[in-house]
Amino acid sequence: MKKILVVSDIHECVGDVLDYLKKDDYNAILSCGDTAEYVEWPIPFYTIIGNHENFDKLEEIESGKLKIENFNYLKTGKLLELFGIRIIGFGGNYSPVRYFKSRKSNPTLFLGGKRRHYNFEDFDACKSHQNIDILLAHETCLEMEMEARGHKVGRPEISDLIKLLKPKYFFSGHHHHLVEKEFDGVHGISLPYPSDAAHCLIIENGKIYNHWV
């Protein structure tokens, strides 16, 4: 049996995540972005990007120039196989200015903090994967039927990606609301700050079980 702690938006909440690790024997951590603090971890930690990141440091980690013990950057579209389950990440948040623009053709649109925005190329990097157990995203999908600051939230491109990948679980962060919903055979979970709650996945005999912690 393996246990995975799933969190999001851990900026200024690293201590809360470490507290969870003291309470149970976890084997790995998955994060839906907004990590912001790039620290050593006692067990493998895997994160996608959010909109609050040090993107220069993440690029150094990706290239291998910077090594932080047990810290792993899960780039959008890169498959992670962990304890026999298949995980894909779709990091960042939406921009109407950038989504339909190519990074190669429009590099100046994706400089500095604008690297937080995903585009159609990121969607394409994810869509061809098969047999996905877990999809991690920073933004949420329409099916979660969420509101933030008095407005409905959820992105149709993430809904489209879910329909293509058909994951067993969909995790998101960004809006800091605890929401859990079943739709189209998918178990959807929106994560709040770790100071409020986190999620546990238990992998045993090829099956995945879950509960809040």
Sine and cosine of phi, psi and omega as CSV:
sin_phi,cos_phi,sin_psi,cos_psi,sin_omega,cos_omega
0.00,0.00,0.69,-0.73,0.05,-1.00
-0.82,-0.57,0.55,-0.84,0.01,-1.00
-0.85,-0.52,0.74,-0.68,0.03,-1.00
-0.87,-0.49,0.78,-0.63,0.11,-0.99
-1.00,0.00,0.77,-0.63,0.00,-1.00
-0.91,-0.42,0.81,-0.58,-0.07,-1.00
-0.69,-0.72,0.10,-1.00,0.12,-0.99
-0.40,-0.92,0.38,-0.92,0.10,-0.99
0.80,0.60,0.84,0.54,-0.09,-1.00
-1.00,0.02,0.07,1.00,0.04,-1.00
-0.85,0.53,0.80,-0.61,-0.07,-1.00
0.92,0.38,0.22,0.98,0.00,-1.00
-0.78,-0.62,0.32,0.95,-0.02,-1.00
-0.85,0.53,-0.65,0.76,0.01,-1.00
-0.86,0.51,-0.59,0.81,0.03,-1.00
-0.91,0.41,-0.63,0.78,0.03,-1.00
-0.91,0.41,-0.67,0.74,0.03,-1.00
-0.89,0.45,-0.54,0.84,0.05,-1.00
-0.90,0.43,-0.63,0.78,0.06,-1.00
-0.87,0.50,-0.63,0.78,-0.03,-1.00
-0.92,0.39,-0.43,0.90,0.03,-1.00
-0.97,0.23,-0.37,0.93,-0.11,-0.99
-1.00,-0.02,-0.27,0.96,-0.03,-1.00
-0.43,-0.90,0.27,-0.96,-0.03,-1.00
-1.00,-0.07,1.00,0.08,0.04,-1.00
-1.00,0.06,0.48,-0.88,0.00,-1.00
-0.97,-0.25,-0.30,0.95,0.01,-1.00
-0.25,-0.97,0.26,-0.96,0.04,-1.00
-0.80,-0.60,0.70,-0.71,0.16,-0.99
-0.92,-0.40,0.67,-0.74,0.00,-1.00
-0.79,-0.61,0.65,-0.76,0.02,-1.00
-1.00,-0.02,0.42,0.91,0.13,-0.99
0.99,-0.14,-0.01,-1.00,-0.19,-0.98
0.84,0.54,0.80,0.60,0.04,-1.00
-0.98,0.20,-0.78,0.62,0.13,-0.99
0.90,0.44,-0.61,0.79,0.02,-1.00
-0.95,-0.30,0.88,-0.48,-0.12,-0.99
-0.96,-0.29,1.00,-0.02,-0.14,-0.99
-0.86,-0.50,0.26,-0.97,0.09,-1.00
-0.95,0.31,0.55,-0.83,0.00,-1.00
-0.83,-0.56,0.50,-0.87,0.00,-1.00
-0.97,0.25,-0.31,0.95,0.05,-1.00
-0.71,-0.70,0.27,-0.96,-0.01,-1.00
-0.84,0.54,0.76,-0.65,-0.02,-1.00
-0.86,-0.52,0.81,-0.59,-0.03,-1.00
-0.84,-0.54,0.79,-0.61,-0.01,-1.00
-0.71,-0.71,0.60,-0.80,0.23,-0.97
-1.00,0.01,0.04,-1.00,0.02,-1.00
-1.00,0.02,0.49,-0.87,0.17,-0.99
-0.92,-0.39,-0.48,-0.88,0.05,-1.00
-0.98,-0.22,-0.12,0.99,0.08,-1.00
-0.89,-0.45,1.00,-0.04,-0.05,-1.00
-0.59,-0.81,0.32,-0.95,0.23,-0.97
-1.00,-0.09,1.00,-0.06,-0.15,-0.99
-0.94,0.34,-0.50,0.87,0.08,-1.00
-0.89,0.46,-0.69,0.73,-0.01,-1.00
-0.93,0.38,-0.63,0.78,0.04,-1.00
-0.89,0.46,-0.61,0.79,0.04,-1.00
-0.92,0.40,-0.58,0.81,0.07,-1.00
-0.92,0.39,-0.62,0.79,0.05,-1.00
-0.92,0.40,-0.69,0.73,0.00,-1.00
-0.89,0.46,-0.64,0.77,-0.04,-1.00
-0.98,0.20,-0.23,0.97,-0.03,-1.00
1.00,-0.04,-0.04,1.00,0.02,-1.00
-0.93,0.38,-0.53,0.85,0.01,-1.00
-0.87,-0.48,0.81,-0.59,0.02,-1.00
-0.88,-0.48,0.82,-0.58,0.05,-1.00
-0.85,-0.53,0.80,-0.59,-0.13,-0.99
-0.82,0.57,0.83,-0.56,0.07,-1.00
0.92,0.38,0.09,1.00,0.04,-1.00
-1.00,-0.05,0.82,-0.57,-0.04,-1.00
-0.77,-0.64,0.79,-0.61,0.05,-1.00
-1.00,-0.05,0.89,-0.46,0.01,-1.00
-1.00,-0.08,0.99,-0.15,-0.04,-1.00
-0.93,0.36,0.56,-0.83,0.02,-1.00
-0.80,0.59,0.77,-0.64,0.03,-1.00
1.00,0.01,-0.17,0.98,-0.01,-1.00
-1.00,0.05,0.79,-0.61,-0.02,-1.00
-0.98,0.19,0.74,-0.67,0.11,-0.99
-0.92,-0.40,0.84,-0.55,0.10,-1.00
-0.96,-0.29,0.88,-0.47,-0.14,-0.99
-0.67,-0.74,0.88,-0.48,0.02,-1.00
0.82,0.58,0.56,0.83,0.05,-1.00
1.00,0.10,0.08,1.00,0.05,-1.00
-0.92,-0.40,0.43,-0.90,-0.09,-1.00
-0.94,-0.34,0.81,-0.58,-0.12,-0.99
-0.81,-0.58,0.69,-0.72,0.07,-1.00
-0.77,-0.64,0.55,-0.83,-0.01,-1.00
-0.88,-0.47,0.59,-0.81,0.07,-1.00
-0.77,-0.64,1.00,0.03,-0.16,-0.99
-1.00,0.04,0.25,-0.97,0.07,-1.00
1.00,-0.02,-0.08,-1.00,0.04,-1.00
-0.76,-0.65,0.14,-0.99,-0.17,-0.99
-0.99,0.12,0.60,-0.80,0.17,-0.99
-0.70,-0.72,0.83,-0.55,0.03,-1.00
-0.91,0.42,-0.37,0.93,0.01,-1.00
-0.98,0.22,-0.54,0.84,-0.19,-0.98
-0.94,-0.33,-0.32,0.95,-0.17,-0.99
-0.85,0.53,-0.65,0.76,-0.05,-1.00
-0.99,-0.11,0.26,0.97,0.03,-1.00
-0.97,-0.25,0.64,-0.77,0.04,-1.00
-0.99,0.13,0.68,-0.74,0.05,-1.00
-0.91,0.42,-0.62,0.79,-0.03,-1.00
-0.92,0.40,-0.66,0.75,-0.04,-1.00
-0.99,0.12,-0.37,0.93,-0.06,-1.00
-0.74,-0.68,0.86,0.52,-0.10,-0.99
-0.87,0.49,-0.52,0.85,-0.05,-1.00
-0.94,0.35,-0.31,0.95,0.03,-1.00
-0.98,0.21,-0.21,0.98,-0.09,-1.00
-0.84,-0.55,0.62,0.79,0.02,-1.00
-0.99,-0.13,0.38,-0.93,0.09,-1.00
0.83,0.55,-0.72,-0.69,-0.02,-1.00
-0.92,0.38,-0.25,0.97,0.01,-1.00
-0.94,0.33,-0.15,0.99,0.09,-1.00
-0.92,0.40,-0.16,0.99,0.03,-1.00
-0.95,0.30,-0.26,0.96,-0.08,-1.00
-1.00,-0.01,0.72,-0.69,0.12,-0.99
-1.00,0.07,0.25,-0.97,0.05,-1.00
-0.62,-0.78,-0.09,-1.00,-0.07,-1.00
-0.89,0.45,-0.45,0.89,0.02,-1.00
-0.92,0.39,-0.56,0.83,0.06,-1.00
-0.92,0.38,-0.66,0.75,0.07,-1.00
-0.85,0.53,-0.73,0.69,-0.02,-1.00
-0.89,0.45,-0.55,0.84,0.00,-1.00
-0.93,0.37,-0.38,0.92,-0.04,-1.00
-0.99,-0.12,-0.54,0.84,-0.29,-0.96
-0.92,0.39,-0.37,0.93,-0.08,-1.00
-1.00,0.05,-0.11,0.99,-0.01,-1.00
-0.95,0.32,0.47,-0.88,-0.03,-1.00
-0.79,-0.61,0.33,-0.94,0.06,-1.00
0.81,0.58,0.73,0.68,-0.01,-1.00
-1.00,0.06,0.76,-0.65,0.04,-1.00
-1.00,0.00,-0.63,0.78,-0.09,-1.00
-0.71,-0.71,0.77,-0.63,0.16,-0.99
-0.94,-0.35,0.85,-0.53,0.09,-1.00
-0.98,-0.21,0.74,-0.67,0.08,-1.00
-0.65,-0.76,0.39,-0.92,0.10,-1.00
-1.00,0.07,-0.77,0.63,0.11,-0.99
-0.96,0.29,0.32,-0.95,0.04,-1.00
-0.97,-0.23,0.04,-1.00,-0.02,-1.00
-0.96,-0.28,0.18,-0.98,-0.02,-1.00
-0.91,0.42,-0.56,0.83,-0.11,-0.99
-0.91,0.41,-0.32,0.95,0.02,-1.00
-0.96,0.28,-0.25,0.97,0.09,-1.00
0.78,0.63,0.82,0.57,-0.07,-1.00
-0.97,-0.26,0.38,-0.92,0.12,-0.99
-0.80,-0.60,0.56,-0.83,0.08,-1.00
-0.61,-0.79,0.77,-0.64,-0.02,-1.00
0.82,0.58,0.60,0.80,0.06,-1.00
0.99,0.16,0.11,0.99,-0.02,-1.00
-0.82,-0.57,0.54,-0.84,0.11,-0.99
-0.93,0.36,0.66,-0.75,0.00,-1.00
-0.82,-0.58,0.28,-0.96,-0.04,-1.00
0.78,-0.62,0.69,-0.72,-0.11,-0.99
-0.94,-0.33,0.74,-0.67,-0.02,-1.00
-0.91,0.42,-0.52,0.85,0.01,-1.00
-0.92,0.38,-0.51,0.86,0.07,-1.00
-0.96,0.28,-0.61,0.79,0.11,-0.99
-0.87,0.50,-0.68,0.74,0.02,-1.00
-0.89,0.46,-0.64,0.77,-0.01,-1.00
-0.92,0.40,-0.63,0.77,0.05,-1.00
-0.89,0.46,-0.66,0.75,0.01,-1.00
-0.90,0.44,-0.56,0.83,0.02,-1.00
-0.97,0.24,-0.68,0.73,-0.11,-0.99
-0.99,0.11,-0.49,0.87,-0.02,-1.00
0.78,0.62,0.82,0.58,0.01,-1.00
-0.95,0.31,0.37,-0.93,0.10,-1.00
-0.96,0.28,-0.61,0.79,-0.03,-1.00
-0.78,-0.63,0.62,-0.79,0.11,-0.99
-0.82,-0.58,0.85,-0.53,0.04,-1.00
-0.90,-0.43,0.63,-0.77,0.08,-1.00
-0.59,-0.81,0.23,-0.97,0.02,-1.00
-0.73,-0.68,-0.78,-0.62,0.16,-0.99
0.95,0.31,-0.74,0.67,-0.09,-1.00
-1.00,-0.07,-0.15,0.99,0.14,-0.99
0.91,0.42,0.44,0.90,0.02,-1.00
-0.93,-0.36,0.64,-0.77,0.08,-1.00
-1.00,0.05,0.94,-0.35,0.02,-1.00
-0.66,-0.75,0.67,-0.74,0.05,-1.00
-0.72,-0.69,0.76,-0.65,-0.12,-0.99
-0.44,-0.90,0.65,-0.76,0.10,-0.99
-0.99,-0.15,0.74,-0.67,0.07,-1.00
-0.45,-0.89,0.73,-0.68,0.08,-1.00
0.76,0.65,0.65,0.76,0.02,-1.00
0.98,0.20,0.14,0.99,-0.02,-1.00
-0.94,-0.35,0.68,-0.73,0.09,-1.00
-1.00,-0.10,0.96,-0.27,-0.06,-1.00
-1.00,-0.10,0.71,-0.71,-0.04,-1.00
-0.67,-0.74,0.85,-0.52,0.12,-0.99
-0.98,-0.20,0.79,-0.61,-0.13,-0.99
-0.99,-0.14,0.69,-0.73,0.12,-0.99
-1.00,0.08,-0.16,-0.99,0.14,-0.99
-0.88,0.48,0.55,-0.84,0.03,-1.00
-0.87,0.50,-0.38,0.93,0.05,-1.00
-0.92,0.40,-0.32,0.95,0.01,-1.00
-0.99,-0.16,-0.68,0.73,-0.02,-1.00
-0.14,-0.99,0.32,-0.95,0.12,-0.99
-0.60,-0.80,0.04,-1.00,-0.06,-1.00
-0.81,-0.59,0.52,-0.85,0.02,-1.00
-0.87,-0.48,0.75,-0.66,0.15,-0.99
-0.94,-0.34,0.74,-0.67,0.04,-1.00
-0.91,-0.41,0.84,-0.54,0.01,-1.00
-0.95,-0.30,0.88,-0.47,-0.03,-1.00
-0.56,-0.83,0.82,-0.58,0.01,-1.00
0.80,0.61,0.65,0.76,0.05,-1.00
0.98,0.19,0.02,1.00,0.01,-1.00
-0.95,-0.32,0.44,-0.90,-0.02,-1.00
-0.90,-0.44,0.79,-0.61,0.07,-1.00
-0.88,-0.47,0.37,-0.93,-0.07,-1.00
-0.56,-0.83,0.44,-0.90,0.14,-0.99
-0.30,-0.95,0.35,-0.93,0.05,-1.00
-0.99,0.17,0.50,-0.87,0.11,-0.99
-0.75,-0.66,0.00,0.00,0.00,0.00
